Amino acid sequence: MPRSRRIAVVAACFSLAARLLAAEESTPPPTPERLAAIERVRPIVNAIWLDVRTPAAPNESHPRYFWEVTDKLIAIGPDVVPFLTSEIDLMDPSTFHYSAYALGQLGGPEAEAALRKSIRVANARGGRFALACKRFAIFGLALLGKADALDLMQQGEQTLHGAEMVPDYPLPAHLALLIGRDAAPLLAQQLETYRSDPKATDKLLDTLEALGRAGDPAIAPKLVPLLANESPLIRASAADAISRLGDPALCEQLMPLLADKTQAEKLVVAGALERWKPAPCYKAMLGRLEIEDDVGVRASLYSAIVTMGGESALEPLRAFVKSSNQFDQALVVDAIGRVGSKKGLNTLRALLPDGNPNTVAHALEAIAMIGGEGATDTLLAATSDRRRSVASGAAEILTRLGDKRVAPRRAAELFELVREPVGNLSMRARVVELTEARHVGLHGADRRPESGDRGPERPRDPRLLEILRTPPGDPQEKRRQRRGLGGGARLTV
């Protein structure tokens, strides 16, 4: 062997030995005490894994909930880490997800090393199961606060674009929320890398979702140019991120996007404005309502201006209350109710006589939301409306509010229902509460308990109380049906 070759081999051996020595120094071997502690928890861990791996018995009433298993593992403490790293290496479908999550919660060099190794193995292995393992391992790294988890999720032939740990919450957003501002420098680098690459649209979308949750407002101005991107998805995601980070004055950059023809983009932008509630764009949002025809967008704008404008929002809302679109009209009515000002009551009352059923139902709820004596008086008057849906809707709301004045009417309605061959006693509990516990008689008697009273006044008609108290399937039911109640009608409870 030539001398130069021998020198190179020796140098390589020294380099490898140095790395191994450094690794040994970073993770020292366990002490006898640690080994003894690990052995003490072995039966506990084995019992947990045995329960996890045992097939469910027929008609088993106790499912193995994820948090129950992981809580048991985490409660053991650091001594369980060697067992978890072993399970990670096995990549067992029964235990991998529990182990990865528990390692992320417990932390430590061994936990981090095991999670990183599993990501490398998953990238090399490929397939759906490997991708699922990678997702849990990356989530574990995020629990440890490792910012490069956001890089690792985009590496490999199979990325985690579109993945979720929680339904309807994108994984990049979730990871950034866990890591916090420490993720911002890495995400800024990703932004510069992907924004000019037309093939990296998915990666750019992931970066934007994460940036919005990383919490670094300094990045917001760098996102503004993306509002002119040719992709509606990129524009919408950039708008969402800006609304989470930027100065309210930047809202003016978002308003033109509401004129786009892509409905999905408009809804995202409107939702961003609803969450952001930027004061500089209050008038612009009111102006947009004059021409916007998408009900979803209008719903977000109504919600924003109610919070921003308060009582001053009533005047512009009144202009839209006569909308020809019944769904938009219901949104306006709901918005007036959320303002919560008694100045909105007359506007809502005006809708009750001739409004369509959907609008009237929303108006009754909005009146209840505003509350106060005038509101409850209006609802009480509506219980006598000739339209059955309006009367019953108002009575239902008053019953929910616990207004004693509606008790006689509800009791009478129930009494009429049980005269029919098929009765609906779903209101049994509420009517009992109002007619019995609140000292209200069937015919409107209302008195306070006198000293020495041992209980509430009973309704005057004992037949009604019997009906209200008797549960379905009671043995007396057949006798009551045979006996009849009020004109011989059969009773169905």
C-alpha positions as a printed Julia matrix, in Angstrom:
493×3 Matrix{Float64}:
    0.0    0.0    0.0
    1.48   3.4   -0.92
    2.5    5.59   1.98
    0.04   8.31   1.05
   -2.79   5.75   1.04
   -1.76   4.45   4.49
   -1.69   8.0    5.84
   -5.18   8.63   4.51
   -6.55   5.43   6.06
   -4.97   6.23   9.43
   -6.38   9.76   9.32
   -9.84   8.4    8.55
   -9.6    5.97  11.46
   -8.55   8.74  13.82
  -11.44  10.91  12.59
  -13.95   8.09  13.09
  -12.58   7.34  16.55
  -12.86  11.0   17.47
  -16.49  11.11  16.4
  -17.32   7.95  18.32
  -15.58   9.31  21.39
  -17.51  12.57  21.12
  -20.75  10.63  20.8
  -19.91   8.58  23.87
  -19.07  11.73  25.77
  -22.36  13.39  24.77
  -24.37  10.33  25.85
  -22.56   8.71  28.78
  -23.35   5.09  29.6
  -26.05   4.58  32.23
  -24.93   4.28  35.82
  -25.78   1.18  37.87
  -28.4    3.23  39.69
  -29.99   4.25  36.4
  -30.0    0.66  35.18
  -31.7   -0.43  38.38
  -34.34   2.3   37.99
  -34.97   1.23  34.39
  -35.46  -2.37  35.45
  -37.92  -1.32  38.13
  -40.24   0.26  35.55
  -39.93  -2.59  33.03
  -43.0   -4.5   34.34
  -45.08  -1.31  34.15
  -44.05  -0.62  30.57
  -44.55  -4.23  29.53
  -48.06  -4.15  30.98
  -48.88  -1.0   29.0
  -47.61  -2.49  25.74
  -49.41  -5.78  26.42
  -52.68  -3.91  26.82
  -52.01  -1.92  23.63
  -51.17  -5.0   21.58
  -54.02  -7.15  22.9
  -56.92  -7.24  20.4
  -60.14  -5.68  21.6
  -62.52  -8.12  23.21
  -66.05  -8.48  21.86
  -68.32  -5.74  23.2
  -65.41  -4.14  25.03
  -66.56  -0.92  26.68
  -63.12   0.6   27.27
  -61.34   1.78  24.11
  -57.63   2.52  24.32
  -57.62   6.28  24.03
  -54.38   7.86  22.84
  -54.07  10.21  25.8
  -54.67   7.45  28.3
  -51.73   5.43  27.01
  -49.38   8.39  26.61
  -50.28   9.81  30.04
  -49.29   6.51  31.63
  -45.97   6.45  29.78
  -45.1   10.07  30.54
  -46.02   9.61  34.22
  -43.22   7.02  34.55
  -40.67   9.74  33.87
  -37.19   9.67  32.23
  -36.66   6.01  33.1
  -39.14   5.04  30.39
  -37.11   6.7   27.6
  -34.97   3.6   26.74
  -38.13   1.55  26.27
  -39.63   4.22  24.02
  -36.52   4.53  21.88
  -36.57   0.75  21.41
  -40.16   0.91  20.21
  -39.27   3.76  17.85
  -36.53   1.59  16.32
  -39.02  -1.25  15.83
  -41.45   1.01  13.94
  -44.33  -1.07  15.3
  -47.71   0.27  14.11
  -49.16  -0.49  17.55
  -46.68   1.59  19.53
  -44.8    4.05  17.32
  -47.22   6.98  17.66
  -47.46   6.62  21.43
  -43.67   6.44  21.75
  -42.93   9.4   19.47
  -45.37  11.66  21.29
  -44.16  10.59  24.74
  -40.51  11.18  23.74
  -41.44  14.67  22.57
  -42.99  15.38  25.95
  -40.18  13.85  28.02
  -37.28  15.31  26.04
  -33.55  14.75  26.45
  -30.69  13.84  24.07
  -31.76  10.19  23.75
  -35.29  11.17  22.82
  -34.15  13.68  20.2
  -31.65  11.26  18.67
  -34.27   8.51  18.4
  -36.78  10.82  16.74
  -34.25  12.09  14.2
  -33.15   8.56  13.38
  -36.75   7.49  12.8
  -37.23  10.36  10.34
  -34.19   9.24   8.34
  -35.45   5.65   8.33
  -38.94   6.76   7.26
  -37.54   8.81   4.35
  -35.51   5.79   3.19
  -38.34   3.31   3.65
  -41.13   5.24   1.92
  -44.8    4.35   1.83
  -47.87   5.46   3.76
  -46.86   3.91   7.08
  -43.4    5.45   6.95
  -44.98   8.82   6.18
  -47.26   8.45   9.21
  -44.22   7.61  11.39
  -42.41  10.65  10.02
  -45.37  12.86  10.9
  -45.38  11.77  14.54
  -41.6   11.96  14.84
  -41.52  15.5   13.45
  -44.31  16.49  15.81
  -42.2   15.07  18.65
  -39.27  17.26  17.58
  -41.56  20.29  17.56
  -42.62  19.46  21.12
  -38.9   19.62  21.94
  -38.77  23.1   20.37
  -36.54  22.1   17.45
  -37.02  24.62  14.65
  -35.6   22.36  11.94
  -38.72  20.21  12.27
  -40.21  22.63   9.73
  -37.38  21.79   7.33
  -37.52  18.06   7.93
  -41.23  17.92   7.11
  -40.47  19.15   3.58
  -37.52  16.82   2.94
  -37.63  13.43   1.28
  -39.56  12.16  -1.7
  -42.75  12.13   0.38
  -43.41  15.46   2.06
  -46.01  16.19   4.7
  -47.82  18.87   2.7
  -51.49  18.69   3.63
  -50.83  16.62   6.77
  -52.6   17.3   10.07
  -52.26  16.24  13.68
  -55.53  17.93  14.62
  -58.45  17.89  12.15
  -58.66  21.03  10.0
  -55.42  22.46  11.42
  -52.45  22.25   8.98
  -49.33  20.59  10.34
  -46.97  23.53   9.48
  -49.15  25.91  11.46
  -49.25  23.47  14.37
  -45.46  23.01  14.38
  -44.8   26.77  14.23
  -47.22  27.36  17.08
  -45.29  24.86  19.22
  -41.85  26.19  18.3
  -42.68  29.91  18.39
  -40.39  32.72  17.27
  -37.37  30.45  17.22
  -38.77  29.14  13.93
  -38.84  32.59  12.28
  -35.21  32.71  10.97
  -35.53  29.29   9.34
  -38.92  30.18   7.86
  -37.5   33.43   6.48
  -34.86  31.39   4.67
  -37.53  29.08   3.3
  -39.5   32.09   2.08
  -36.55  33.42   0.1
  -35.84  29.96  -1.34
  -39.36  29.01  -2.41
  -40.9   32.32  -3.48
  -39.02  32.36  -6.79
  -39.36  28.65  -7.53
  -42.53  27.87  -9.51
  -42.17  24.17  -8.66
  -42.18  24.82  -4.92
  -45.76  26.06  -4.56
  -46.69  23.47  -1.94
  -43.57  24.21   0.09
  -44.24  27.94  -0.11
  -47.81  27.4    1.12
  -46.49  25.41   4.07
  -44.01  28.17   4.85
  -46.7   30.85   4.76
  -48.96  28.85   7.05
  -46.1   28.47   9.52
  -45.0   32.11   9.3
  -48.43  33.3   10.36
  -48.1   31.37  13.63
  -44.42  31.9   14.37
  -45.25  35.35  15.73
  -42.49  37.53  14.25
  -44.08  40.78  12.96
  -40.83  41.83  11.26
  -41.52  39.32   8.48
  -44.89  40.83   7.47
  -43.55  43.47   5.01
  -41.71  40.71   3.12
  -45.04  38.99   2.51
  -46.76  41.95   0.84
  -45.28  41.28  -2.65
  -46.87  37.82  -2.58
  -50.32  39.46  -2.63
  -49.67  39.99  -6.35
  -48.66  36.36  -6.98
  -50.39  34.67  -9.91
  -51.62  31.84  -7.69
  -54.85  32.54  -5.73
  -53.69  30.07  -3.07
  -50.43  31.95  -2.53
  -52.23  35.31  -2.43
  -54.78  34.05   0.09
  -52.15  32.39   2.3
  -49.99  35.53   2.26
  -53.02  37.64   3.23
  -53.8   35.28   6.1
  -50.2   35.41   7.37
  -50.08  39.23   7.13
  -53.31  39.5    9.12
  -51.72  37.46  11.92
  -48.47  39.42  12.02
  -48.7   42.81  10.41
  -49.49  46.36  11.41
  -53.22  47.14  10.9
  -52.28  49.69   8.25
  -51.31  46.81   5.96
  -55.0   45.9    5.69
  -55.31  48.28   2.75
  -53.14  45.86   0.79
  -55.68  43.08   1.4
  -58.89  44.89   0.41
  -58.34  44.66  -3.4
  -58.26  40.85  -3.11
  -61.98  40.88  -2.22
  -62.65  41.86  -5.84
  -61.07  38.66  -7.15
  -63.31  36.18  -8.93
  -61.94  33.19  -7.0
  -64.42  32.54  -4.21
  -62.01  30.51  -2.06
  -59.51  33.37  -2.06
  -62.19  35.92  -1.17
  -63.41  33.81   1.75
  -59.89  33.44   3.16
  -59.23  37.18   2.86
  -62.6   38.06   4.42
  -61.93  35.61   7.23
  -58.53  37.23   7.79
  -60.16  40.66   8.07
  -62.79  39.26  10.44
  -60.08  37.92  12.76
  -57.79  40.95  12.37
  -60.43  43.7   12.71
  -58.1   46.45  11.44
  -59.46  49.89  12.31
  -57.95  51.67   9.23
  -60.14  49.52   6.94
  -63.47  49.93   8.78
  -64.92  52.33   6.2
  -63.51  50.27   3.33
  -65.29  47.17   4.66
  -68.56  49.08   4.91
  -68.07  50.22   1.33
  -67.39  46.67   0.22
  -70.74  45.57   1.65
  -72.46  47.92  -0.83
  -71.29  45.81  -3.78
  -70.32  42.4   -2.4
  -72.68  39.61  -3.45
  -71.02  36.61  -1.81
  -72.93  35.75   1.37
  -69.9   34.08   2.95
  -67.77  37.18   2.49
  -70.56  39.39   3.79
  -70.87  37.22   6.92
  -67.21  37.84   7.78
  -67.48  41.56   7.11
  -70.63  41.89   9.26
  -68.86  40.11  12.11
  -65.85  42.42  11.85
  -67.76  45.71  11.73
  -69.98  44.72  14.68
  -66.91  44.23  16.87
  -65.11  47.28  15.5
  -68.02  49.72  15.35
  -70.2   48.61  18.25
  -73.37  50.67  18.52
  -72.24  52.91  15.64
  -72.52  49.88  13.34
  -76.32  49.83  13.74
  -76.91  52.58  11.19
  -75.13  50.87   8.28
  -76.64  47.52   9.28
  -80.16  48.95   9.02
  -79.46  49.72   5.37
  -78.98  46.0    4.67
  -81.79  44.6    6.79
  -84.21  44.67   3.84
  -81.89  42.62   1.65
  -83.66  40.54  -0.99
  -81.49  37.57  -0.02
  -83.08  35.92   3.02
  -79.76  34.41   4.11
  -78.05  37.79   3.99
  -81.01  39.29   5.84
  -80.59  36.69   8.59
  -76.89  37.59   8.86
  -77.76  41.26   9.31
  -80.33  40.42  11.98
  -77.78  38.27  13.83
  -75.26  41.12  13.64
  -77.75  43.56  15.17
  -78.32  41.11  17.99
  -74.56  40.82  18.62
  -74.27  44.6   18.91
  -76.42  44.16  22.0
  -77.84  47.68  22.02
  -81.48  48.36  22.84
  -81.4   50.85  19.96
  -81.6   47.85  17.65
  -84.85  46.49  19.12
  -87.22  48.55  16.98
  -85.46  47.44  13.81
  -85.91  43.83  14.85
  -89.52  44.31  15.96
  -90.39  45.73  12.55
  -89.42  42.41  10.97
  -91.78  40.28  13.06
  -95.19  41.02  11.44
  -94.36  40.35   7.79
  -90.87  38.84   7.66
  -90.18  35.44   6.12
  -90.07  32.58   8.66
  -86.27  32.32   8.6
  -85.77  36.04   9.22
  -88.4   36.1   11.98
  -86.77  33.17  13.75
  -83.4   34.98  13.68
  -85.05  38.22  14.81
  -86.55  36.5   17.86
  -83.13  35.13  18.81
  -81.52  38.54  18.26
  -84.12  40.2   20.5
  -83.34  37.64  23.2
  -79.64  38.33  22.74
  -80.18  42.03  23.4
  -82.24  41.2   26.48
  -83.89  43.48  28.99
  -87.5   44.06  29.94
  -88.5   45.47  26.56
  -87.05  42.48  24.75
  -88.8   39.9   26.91
  -92.09  41.8   26.6
  -91.75  41.61  22.82
  -91.1   37.87  23.0
  -94.07  37.38  25.31
  -96.32  39.22  22.88
  -95.0   37.03  20.06
  -96.25  33.91  21.87
  -99.75  34.99  20.83
  -98.83  35.36  17.15
 -101.26  33.72  14.75
  -98.36  31.91  13.06
  -97.69  28.77  15.03
  -93.94  28.73  14.23
  -93.53  32.28  15.55
  -95.55  31.65  18.71
  -93.8   28.41  19.55
  -90.39  29.89  18.72
  -90.92  32.81  21.07
  -92.24  30.51  23.8
  -89.24  28.23  23.4
  -86.84  31.16  23.81
  -88.65  32.44  26.9
  -88.61  28.94  28.37
  -84.86  28.77  27.76
  -84.45  32.15  29.45
  -86.49  30.94  32.45
  -89.18  33.61  32.15
  -91.99  32.44  34.46
  -94.68  34.31  32.56
  -94.6   31.83  29.71
  -95.1   28.8   31.95
  -98.94  28.67  31.79
  -98.87  28.84  28.01
  -96.22  26.1   27.69
  -98.11  23.9   30.11
 -101.35  24.43  28.19
  -99.58  23.61  24.9
  -98.23  20.43  26.4
 -101.65  19.54  27.72
 -103.06  19.93  24.2
 -100.28  17.8   22.75
 -101.02  14.86  25.0
 -104.65  14.86  23.81
 -103.4   13.84  20.37
 -102.8   10.19  19.44
  -99.08  10.95  19.06
  -97.72  13.44  21.56
  -94.35  15.16  21.83
  -93.24  15.52  25.43
  -89.69  16.67  24.73
  -90.41  19.82  26.75
  -91.37  17.77  29.82
  -88.36  18.73  32.0
  -88.48  22.45  31.2
  -92.19  22.74  31.78
  -91.92  20.86  35.06
  -89.24  23.28  36.16
  -91.31  26.3   35.28
  -94.69  25.06  36.5
  -93.59  23.26  39.64
  -90.19  24.4   40.86
  -90.9   28.04  40.08
  -94.25  28.05  41.91
  -96.3   28.74  38.8
  -99.75  27.2   38.57
 -101.33  25.92  35.4
 -103.68  28.89  35.22
 -101.06  31.51  36.05
 -101.03  31.38  39.86
  -97.74  32.79  41.1
  -96.99  33.18  44.75
  -93.92  33.19  46.96
  -93.61  30.39  49.53
  -94.97  31.36  52.88
  -93.0   30.71  56.03
  -93.39  27.11  57.01
  -93.99  25.91  53.43
  -92.13  22.69  52.8
  -92.26  22.71  49.06
  -93.4   24.47  45.91
  -97.0   24.97  44.98
  -98.27  22.18  42.76
 -100.02  22.95  39.47
 -103.74  23.23  39.89
 -104.52  20.44  37.45
 -103.17  17.19  38.95
 -103.64  15.39  35.64
 -100.99  17.59  34.02
  -98.51  16.97  36.82
  -99.09  13.22  36.46
  -98.35  13.43  32.76
  -95.22  15.5   33.29
  -93.81  13.25  36.0
  -94.59   9.88  34.44
  -91.62   8.61  32.39
  -92.16   6.62  29.19
  -92.7    2.93  29.84
  -94.29   3.42  33.25
  -96.74   0.59  34.14
  -99.47   3.15  34.71
  -99.24   4.28  31.11
 -101.53   1.54  29.73
 -104.1    2.14  32.43
 -104.0    5.86  31.67
 -104.44   5.18  27.96
 -107.4    2.9   28.65
 -108.92   5.45  31.01
 -108.36   8.28  28.57
 -107.72  11.88  29.35
 -109.98  14.72  28.25
 -112.73  13.43  25.99
 -111.48   9.85  25.89
 -108.43  10.56  23.67
 -105.67   7.96  23.8
 -102.39   9.15  25.34
  -98.96   8.38  23.97
  -96.03   9.44  26.16
